[in-house]
C-alpha cells in the first residue's frame, strides 16, 4: 500500500499499539465489504472498533468482520448496552462464551440504562477483566447521570480500580448527552473534573461531532483519546489532530514547532 507523504512538520503521532491519542470507532453495522474497504484505508489510524448497541447479536457476518479487524490489528469491542441486557437477564456467562467464540478481545461495561443494582457494574468489570480488555463507560442515555462532575470522576476512578483498562465518558452517537449540553456544547466543568482525577491516557471522550473533536484537540491536546468516531470520519479526525484543518491549525502547528 502506498505510504503517505512526510514533508510537513506536524505533531508527533505514535504508531500502533498506542497508549495515547486513541481513535475508538463506532461501527453501526458495516457490511463485510464495507469493513474491508474501511480498514484498507484507515486501519493504521484505528485503535479500537466498537460494534455498537446490540448489532453484533443480530449480524450473521460478525465473526467474519471481527476477523478482518483483527487481521489489521484493530481489536473489536462489544457495546455496553448488549452487556447490560445480558446482565438484566442473567446471561453474562453465555454472552462471554459467545464473544470469545467470535473473536472479541475487548468489551464495554456500562450502566447507561440505569437498570443494574448498586455495585453490579464494578463486579462485572472484575469478572470480565479475566477474559477481555474492559472499557468502562460512565454516563446514562438520558443524560443526567451521574448528577455531578465529581461523581463522574469518582465512578471512573472506581472502575479503573476494579480492572478497567480505559474509562469512557458518555456522549452517545448524537453528542447531546453526558459530556454535552443538548445543543452539543461541551460541559467543560465535567471534562476538568474528570482530568483532575483520572489520568488522561485512561479516558476516552466520546465525541462524534467535528466541533466536539476540535475542542478536545485544542483543549486537551493532539493525543487526546476520542471515541464514537464514525468509520467515515477517521481520516477527518486525524487531520484535526495534525492541524491539517482550519479548526485546529494554529494549535497543532504551534505544537509541531515547539
URCORZI-V801913 format. One line per field, one symbol per residue. ss: DSSP state (h for helix, s for strand, l for the rest). burial: b if it has 9 or more other ideal C-beta (glycine too) atoms within 8 Angstrom, else e. Layout:
ss: ???
burial: ???
This chain:
ss: llllllllllllllllllllllsssssllllhhhhhhhhhhhhhhllsssslllhhhhlllhhhhhhhhhhlllsssslhhhhhhhhhlllhhhhhhhhhhllllssssllllllllllhhhhhhhhhllllssssssllllllllllhhhhhhhhhhhhhhlllssssllllllllllslllllslhhhhhhhhhhllhhhsssslllhhhhhhhhhhllllllssssshhhhhhhhhhhhllllllhhhhhhhhhl
burial: eeeeeeeeebbebeeeebebbbbbbbbbebebebbbebbeebbebbbbbbbbebbbeebeebbebbbbbbebebbbbbbbbbbbbbbbeeebeebbeebbebbbbbbbbbbbbeebeeebbbbbbbebbeebbbbbbbbbeebeeeeebebbbbbbbbbbebbbebbbbbbbeebbbbbbeeebebbeebbbbbbebbebebbbbbbbebebbbbbbbebebbbbbbbbbbebbbbbbbbbbbbbebbbebbbebbee
